[in-house]
Amino acid sequence: MQKISPFLWFDGNAEEAADFYVSLYKGSKILNIARYGEAGPGPAGAVMVVNFQIEGQDFIALNGGPLFKFTEAISFVINCQTQEEVDHYWNRLTAGGGQESQCGWLKDKYGLSWQVTPTILGELLADKDQKKAQRVMQAMLQMKKIDIAALKRAAAQE
């Protein structure tokens, strides 16, 4: 068991959300489902906690009720090598009610924030040529989903 695990609070749809998240990544899986007993506080037999794993990272999803909601103050970053990978995660996570935001950020249909980020973005922004890095930053600031080809074009401009 890992020392620290993200603990996600849902309002009755923790199992659905966990199933969705593991469907996005090969080799991911549901590890365990615990249900409420007769003592509650939820209905007996209803899903209380779902333990699941994505890319070797353990997560816990709780059906805790409507009291707390996700905010953009916490997000998960998906580091992508290719535009195909960016497109895959972006399209899957915004499907079914997800919301696009700016600069590679989005909210999925459960309200959880994600950053779908190509690794080349960090490389270009850290370039020793500050003018190049600034052109890349300006290009990125105009995007919702990150476009790797457009970043490279911005970097190559003189």
C-alpha positions in Angstrom: 0.0 0.0 0.0 1.3 3.4 -0.9 1.9 6.0 1.9 -0.4 8.7 0.4 -3.5 8.2 -1.8 -5.8 10.8 -3.3 -9.2 10.5 -1.6 -12.1 11.7 -3.8 -15.5 12.7 -2.3 -18.6 11.9 -4.5 -22.3 12.2 -4.1 -23.6 8.7 -4.8 -21.6 8.0 -8.0 -18.2 6.9 -6.7 -18.4 3.5 -8.3 -19.5 5.0 -11.7 -16.6 7.5 -11.5 -14.0 4.9 -10.6 -15.2 2.7 -13.5 -14.9 5.7 -15.8 -11.4 6.6 -14.6 -10.0 3.0 -14.9 -11.5 2.8 -18.4 -9.2 5.6 -19.5 -5.9 3.9 -18.8 -4.7 0.4 -19.8 -3.8 -1.8 -16.8 -5.9 0.2 -14.4 -8.4 -1.6 -12.2 -10.9 -1.5 -9.4 -9.2 -3.0 -6.3 -12.0 -3.2 -3.8 -15.5 -2.0 -3.1 -16.8 -1.6 0.5 -20.5 -1.2 1.1 -22.5 0.4 3.9 -23.8 -2.0 6.5 -26.9 -1.9 8.7 -25.2 0.7 10.9 -25.1 3.2 8.0 -24.6 6.1 7.6 -25.6 5.3 4.0 -28.3 2.8 2.9 -27.3 -0.8 3.7 -25.7 -2.4 0.7 -24.9 0.9 -1.1 -21.4 1.6 -2.2 -19.4 3.4 0.5 -15.8 3.3 -0.8 -14.2 2.2 -4.0 -10.4 1.6 -4.1 -9.0 1.8 -7.6 -5.7 2.1 -9.3 -4.6 4.2 -12.3 -1.1 3.8 -13.8 0.0 2.2 -10.5 -1.4 5.1 -8.4 -4.0 4.1 -5.8 -7.1 6.3 -5.4 -10.0 6.1 -3.0 -13.5 7.2 -4.0 -16.1 7.8 -1.2 -19.8 8.2 -1.6 -20.0 10.9 1.1 -23.0 12.8 0.0 -23.7 16.3 -1.3 -21.8 18.3 1.4 -18.5 18.8 -0.5 -17.7 19.5 -4.2 -14.5 19.4 -6.2 -12.8 22.7 -7.0 -10.0 23.7 -9.4 -7.7 24.1 -6.4 -6.9 20.4 -6.8 -6.3 18.8 -10.2 -4.6 15.8 -11.7 -2.0 16.3 -14.4 -1.8 13.8 -17.3 1.7 14.0 -18.9 1.3 13.1 -22.6 4.0 12.4 -25.2 2.0 12.9 -28.4 -0.9 14.9 -29.7 -2.8 11.6 -30.1 -2.5 11.0 -26.4 -3.5 14.6 -25.6 -6.6 14.2 -27.9 -7.5 10.8 -26.4 -7.6 12.0 -22.8 -9.1 15.4 -23.6 -11.9 13.9 -25.6 -12.7 11.2 -23.1 -12.6 13.5 -20.1 -14.7 16.2 -21.6 -17.3 13.7 -23.0 -20.7 13.4 -21.4 -20.8 16.7 -19.7 -17.2 17.6 -19.1 -16.1 21.2 -19.5 -13.2 22.6 -21.4 -11.2 25.4 -19.7 -8.0 27.2 -20.7 -4.4 26.1 -21.2 -5.0 22.4 -21.1 -7.3 22.4 -18.1 -10.7 20.8 -18.0 -13.4 19.4 -15.6 -14.7 15.9 -16.2 -18.4 15.1 -15.9 -18.0 14.5 -12.2 -16.5 18.0 -11.6 -12.9 16.8 -11.1 -10.2 19.1 -12.6 -7.5 17.7 -14.9 -4.6 19.1 -16.8 -3.9 17.3 -20.1 -0.3 18.4 -20.8 2.2 17.4 -23.4 5.6 17.0 -21.9 7.1 19.2 -24.7 5.2 22.2 -23.2 7.4 22.2 -20.1 10.5 21.7 -22.2 9.6 24.7 -24.5 8.7 26.9 -21.6 12.0 26.2 -19.9 14.0 26.9 -23.0 17.1 29.1 -22.4 16.0 31.4 -25.2 13.5 33.6 -23.3 11.9 35.0 -26.5 11.1 31.5 -27.7 9.7 30.5 -24.3 7.5 33.7 -24.3 6.2 32.9 -27.8 5.3 29.4 -26.6 3.6 30.9 -23.5 1.6 33.3 -25.6 0.5 30.5 -27.9 -0.5 28.3 -25.0 -2.5 31.0 -23.4 -4.8 31.1 -26.5 -5.5 27.4 -26.3 -8.1 25.2 -24.5 -6.8 21.8 -25.6 -3.0 22.0 -26.1 -1.9 21.8 -29.7 1.7 20.5 -29.9 2.2 21.5 -33.6 1.1 25.1 -32.8 3.5 25.2 -29.8 6.4 24.1 -32.1 5.4 26.7 -34.7 5.5 29.4 -32.0 8.9 28.2 -30.8 10.3 28.2 -34.3 9.2 31.8 -35.2 11.9 34.4 -35.3 
